[in-house]
Amino acid sequence: MTTPFPLEPSAAEAQTAIRDEFAFFGDWSERYQYLIDLGRKLPDLPAELKTEEHRLLGCQSMVWIVSRGDADRLDFHAISDSAIVSGLIYLALRVYSGRSASEIVATDAEYIGDVGLAKHLSPTRNNGLAALLAFIRETATRASGQG
């Protein structure tokens, strides 16, 4: 599986780029459309990986996620059956995928509050986003030998 991530050299730079991009949009209908467009950029997961074993629990939508790598570099591949959720996945992978476990663990998802996602997503989408970020952090913690 190929991944487009990382796009930026560090997680911090990815968060800055996300903040800058969202600042271009005047209202939330434009931001939602941007999320949908980002979600379309995610590479699909092969059908054999869309199983219960790889399903992310805690999401109302169907989300599948797999990770590959070790403490030096973790790559995450994920997709959802929901266009907006796929956009949220894209943002999370942009920040975290292709990074070292220590960088992932040390990086809080500040972009979520900075661009207003937390207050503009439904409670179920916020719960799903929290589950996605928890999976990424737990995977990195295990890979780093801290968990």
Summary of the structure (lengths in Angstrom):
residues: 147
radius of gyration: 14.3
end to end distance: 26.6
largest distance: 43.5
contacts: 456
relative contact order: 0.20
helix: 55%
strand: 12%
